[in-house]
Amino acid sequence: MKIGLILLLVFGVGIVLFLVAWNRVSSQNNSSESSSVSWEFDYGGTNTWKVSGNPPACSDPMVIDPPVDVSLASGILYPGQYRGGDYKPHGGFRFDNNQTNEVSVKAPINGYLVSASGYLEAGEVQYLLFFINDCGIMYKLDHLLTLAPKFAEIMGKIPTGEEGDSRTTNIDPKVFVAKGEIIATEVGFRSSQGQKNIGIDFGLYDLRTTNQASKNQTYVGKHKGEEQFSFTALCWFDYLTQPSRTIVKNLFAIDQGGKTSDYCN
């Protein structure tokens, strides 16, 4: 009788520990398609991100899958640097060895599509999508060329912006996107000034707090009015699963900015 009771207690403790561990792992990768959590940027007020509802805790340490097969990338763009005369909190991937624009883009974590735009650049339609996990992690994908059917249907209801007009439209209701779900099958431009231009922008943001760069008053002065992204952007290299993290850090740094970054060491 005592042995049976002990076995029952051990089994019960095991179940509890399993549920605790599962909750910790799944908090960042919440699999429920329904959500009562909403993250919004307080424009003109505190200029910070605000949350309504009860957000789950993010996994700690936080890790994400890369949105693309990093072994196919020819180089990367570092987040937190000036490119083309503008400040870019996001980075990106280049695929200069590809013969076509075919690059599979997948969701790095569970989240919700919250805003998006389709716009013309160099005469081709490019798609920009923002996703937020309930725990407060946001990611951005830009220069998507051909979307998976689910996302093509969503974007078919949003007017395409004119040349260079990438202003986003809120997606209401927001759409759940599972980790690993295919978002796009082609990226970049089929012809940019007569040459292939195959690449994608990727940004990662922690909406729960401000980044280390924003603690520097010189940085704050330079980027006043850019708090929404510049104050929350992360060095996303540091959060990739292995071996992708090592591969990315060893990739060639494209553009004149090189490895200069306000976020990456």
TIFI-652340 format. One line per field, with one value per residue (C-alpha): residue number from 1; x, y, z. Coordinates in steps of 0.25 Angstrom, whole numbers, plus 2048, in hexadecimal, padded with zeros to 3 digits. Last residue first. Example, Ala and Ser with C-alpha at 12.3 -4.5 7.8 and 13.67 -1.06 7.14 Angstrom:
2
num	[2 | 1]
xx	[837 | 831]
yy	[7FC | 7EE]
zz	[81D | 81F]
This chain:
265
num	[265 | 264 | 263 | 262 | 261 | 260 | 259 | 258 | 257 | 256 | 255 | 254 | 253 | 252 | 251 | 250 | 249 | 248 | 247 | 246 | 245 | 244 | 243 | 242 | 241 | 240 | 239 | 238 | 237 | 236 | 235 | 234 | 233 | 232 | 231 | 230 | 229 | 228 | 227 | 226 | 225 | 224 | 223 | 222 | 221 | 220 | 219 | 218 | 217 | 216 | 215 | 214 | 213 | 212 | 211 | 210 | 209 | 208 | 207 | 206 | 205 | 204 | 203 | 202 | 201 | 200 | 199 | 198 | 197 | 196 | 195 | 194 | 193 | 192 | 191 | 190 | 189 | 188 | 187 | 186 | 185 | 184 | 183 | 182 | 181 | 180 | 179 | 178 | 177 | 176 | 175 | 174 | 173 | 172 | 171 | 170 | 169 | 168 | 167 | 166 | 165 | 164 | 163 | 162 | 161 | 160 | 159 | 158 | 157 | 156 | 155 | 154 | 153 | 152 | 151 | 150 | 149 | 148 | 147 | 146 | 145 | 144 | 143 | 142 | 141 | 140 | 139 | 138 | 137 | 136 | 135 | 134 | 133 | 132 | 131 | 130 | 129 | 128 | 127 | 126 | 125 | 124 | 123 | 122 | 121 | 120 | 119 | 118 | 117 | 116 | 115 | 114 | 113 | 112 | 111 | 110 | 109 | 108 | 107 | 106 | 105 | 104 | 103 | 102 | 101 | 100 | 99 | 98 | 97 | 96 | 95 | 94 | 93 | 92 | 91 | 90 | 89 | 88 | 87 | 86 | 85 | 84 | 83 | 82 | 81 | 80 | 79 | 78 | 77 | 76 | 75 | 74 | 73 | 72 | 71 | 70 | 69 | 68 | 67 | 66 | 65 | 64 | 63 | 62 | 61 | 60 | 59 | 58 | 57 | 56 | 55 | 54 | 53 | 52 | 51 | 50 | 49 | 48 | 47 | 46 | 45 | 44 | 43 | 42 | 41 | 40 | 39 | 38 | 37 | 36 | 35 | 34 | 33 | 32 | 31 | 30 | 29 | 28 | 27 | 26 | 25 | 24 | 23 | 22 | 21 | 20 | 19 | 18 | 17 | 16 | 15 | 14 | 13 | 12 | 11 | 10 | 9 | 8 | 7 | 6 | 5 | 4 | 3 | 2 | 1]
xx	[875 | 867 | 85D | 863 | 869 | 875 | 877 | 878 | 871 | 875 | 86C | 86D | 874 | 879 | 873 | 87B | 871 | 866 | 86C | 86E | 860 | 85A | 861 | 85B | 84E | 84D | 84D | 85A | 859 | 84C | 854 | 848 | 83E | 836 | 83B | 83D | 82F | 824 | 82E | 831 | 82C | 839 | 844 | 851 | 84E | 84B | 858 | 860 | 858 | 85C | 852 | 84B | 857 | 854 | 846 | 839 | 82F | 823 | 823 | 82F | 831 | 837 | 839 | 83B | 83D | 83D | 846 | 847 | 84A | 84C | 851 | 84B | 84A | 843 | 83D | 836 | 836 | 837 | 831 | 829 | 822 | 81C | 815 | 818 | 814 | 820 | 81A | 80B | 805 | 7F8 | 7F1 | 7ED | 7DE | 7E1 | 7EE | 7F3 | 7F7 | 805 | 80C | 816 | 814 | 821 | 81A | 80B | 804 | 7FD | 7EE | 7EC | 7E2 | 7EC | 7F5 | 7ED | 7EB | 7FA | 7FD | 7F6 | 7FA | 809 | 80F | 817 | 821 | 824 | 82D | 82A | 828 | 827 | 827 | 820 | 823 | 819 | 814 | 808 | 811 | 810 | 812 | 814 | 814 | 81A | 816 | 81D | 816 | 820 | 821 | 82F | 827 | 818 | 811 | 809 | 807 | 806 | 801 | 7FE | 802 | 801 | 80C | 813 | 822 | 82C | 820 | 826 | 82B | 82F | 838 | 835 | 83A | 841 | 850 | 854 | 862 | 85F | 855 | 856 | 850 | 84C | 84D | 843 | 845 | 848 | 84C | 84B | 855 | 856 | 859 | 85C | 85E | 856 | 854 | 85F | 85D | 860 | 868 | 867 | 85C | 859 | 85E | 855 | 848 | 83E | 836 | 841 | 83B | 83A | 840 | 83C | 843 | 83A | 82C | 823 | 81A | 80B | 804 | 7F8 | 7EF | 7F3 | 801 | 808 | 814 | 81B | 81A | 814 | 809 | 80B | 80A | 807 | 80B | 802 | 803 | 7F6 | 7F3 | 7E6 | 7EA | 7E4 | 7EC | 7F2 | 800 | 808 | 817 | 81C | 814 | 816 | 823 | 820 | 812 | 818 | 822 | 817 | 80E | 819 | 81D | 80E | 80D | 81A | 815 | 808 | 810 | 819 | 80C | 806 | 812 | 813 | 805 | 806 | 813 | 80B | 800]
yy	[8AD | 8AE | 8B9 | 8C7 | 8BF | 8C1 | 8B3 | 8B9 | 8C6 | 8C7 | 8BB | 8AD | 8A6 | 898 | 88D | 888 | 88D | 886 | 879 | 879 | 87D | 873 | 867 | 86A | 871 | 880 | 88A | 891 | 893 | 89B | 8A7 | 8AD | 8B9 | 8BF | 8CE | 8CF | 8C9 | 8D1 | 8DB | 8E1 | 8EF | 8F3 | 8EB | 8F3 | 8F9 | 8EB | 8E6 | 8F1 | 8EF | 8E0 | 8D8 | 8D6 | 8CD | 8C3 | 8C0 | 8C5 | 8BB | 8B2 | 8B5 | 8AC | 8AE | 8A5 | 8AA | 8A2 | 8A8 | 89F | 89D | 89A | 8A5 | 8A0 | 8AA | 8B3 | 8BF | 8B6 | 8AA | 89E | 8A6 | 8A1 | 894 | 888 | 87D | 885 | 882 | 874 | 870 | 86B | 872 | 873 | 880 | 885 | 890 | 89E | 8A1 | 8AC | 8AD | 8BB | 8C1 | 8C5 | 8D1 | 8CC | 8D7 | 8D6 | 8D6 | 8D6 | 8CD | 8C0 | 8C0 | 8B6 | 8AA | 8A2 | 8A3 | 899 | 890 | 890 | 88D | 880 | 87D | 87E | 88B | 88F | 89B | 89D | 8A9 | 8AB | 8A2 | 8A8 | 8A1 | 8A4 | 89E | 8A2 | 896 | 896 | 893 | 89F | 89E | 8A9 | 8A7 | 8AF | 8AB | 8AF | 8B2 | 8B5 | 8C2 | 8C6 | 8C5 | 8C4 | 8C1 | 8B6 | 8B9 | 8B2 | 8B2 | 8A9 | 89B | 893 | 88B | 87E | 87E | 87F | 87F | 87A | 880 | 876 | 87D | 87C | 889 | 881 | 87E | 87F | 883 | 891 | 88D | 898 | 898 | 8A4 | 8AE | 8B6 | 8C3 | 8CA | 8D9 | 8E0 | 8E5 | 8D8 | 8D0 | 8D6 | 8CB | 8C4 | 8B6 | 8B0 | 8AC | 89D | 895 | 88A | 883 | 875 | 86F | 879 | 871 | 87D | 882 | 87E | 876 | 87E | 87D | 885 | 880 | 881 | 87E | 88B | 88C | 88C | 899 | 89D | 8A7 | 8B4 | 8B7 | 8C4 | 8C8 | 8D5 | 8E3 | 8E7 | 8EF | 8F4 | 8E5 | 8DB | 8CE | 8C3 | 8B4 | 8AD | 8A0 | 899 | 88F | 883 | 87B | 873 | 86E | 877 | 876 | 880 | 87A | 86C | 869 | 86E | 868 | 85A | 85B | 85E | 853 | 849 | 84D | 84B | 83D | 838 | 83D | 835 | 828 | 829 | 82B | 81F | 816 | 81A | 816 | 809 | 806 | 80A | 800]
zz	[785 | 77E | 782 | 77D | 771 | 768 | 762 | 753 | 752 | 744 | 740 | 743 | 74F | 74A | 752 | 75F | 769 | 760 | 761 | 770 | 773 | 769 | 770 | 77A | 77C | 779 | 785 | 784 | 775 | 777 | 77D | 783 | 77F | 78A | 78A | 77B | 778 | 77F | 784 | 777 | 77A | 781 | 77A | 77B | 788 | 78E | 789 | 78F | 79C | 79D | 7A4 | 796 | 792 | 79D | 798 | 79D | 7A4 | 7A2 | 793 | 790 | 781 | 776 | 768 | 75A | 74D | 741 | 735 | 726 | 71D | 70F | 705 | 6FA | 703 | 70D | 707 | 70E | 71A | 729 | 72E | 72A | 731 | 73C | 74A | 74C | 75A | 762 | 76F | 76E | 768 | 76F | 767 | 76E | 76D | 767 | 760 | 761 | 754 | 752 | 74B | 740 | 737 | 72E | 721 | 724 | 72E | 72B | 730 | 73B | 738 | 730 | 73B | 744 | 738 | 735 | 743 | 743 | 735 | 739 | 734 | 728 | 729 | 738 | 739 | 747 | 754 | 762 | 76F | 77C | 78A | 795 | 79B | 792 | 786 | 77C | 76D | 763 | 754 | 748 | 73A | 72D | 720 | 715 | 70D | 714 | 721 | 721 | 72E | 736 | 744 | 751 | 760 | 76B | 766 | 773 | 779 | 77A | 778 | 76C | 762 | 755 | 748 | 73D | 732 | 724 | 71D | 713 | 70F | 71E | 721 | 725 | 730 | 73A | 748 | 751 | 75C | 763 | 76B | 75E | 75E | 750 | 747 | 73E | 74A | 758 | 763 | 76E | 768 | 760 | 752 | 74E | 744 | 739 | 740 | 73C | 749 | 750 | 74C | 74F | 75A | 764 | 770 | 77D | 78B | 798 | 7A4 | 7AA | 7A3 | 7A3 | 7AF | 7AB | 7A8 | 7B1 | 7A9 | 7A4 | 7A0 | 79E | 795 | 798 | 792 | 79F | 798 | 78A | 785 | 790 | 788 | 78A | 78F | 790 | 799 | 799 | 78F | 787 | 77E | 78A | 787 | 790 | 78C | 796 | 7A1 | 79B | 7A1 | 7AF | 7AF | 7AB | 7B7 | 7C1 | 7BB | 7BB | 7CA | 7CE | 7C7 | 7CD | 7DB | 7D9 | 7D4 | 7E1 | 7EA | 7E3 | 7E4 | 7F3 | 7F5 | 7EF | 7F7 | 804 | 800]
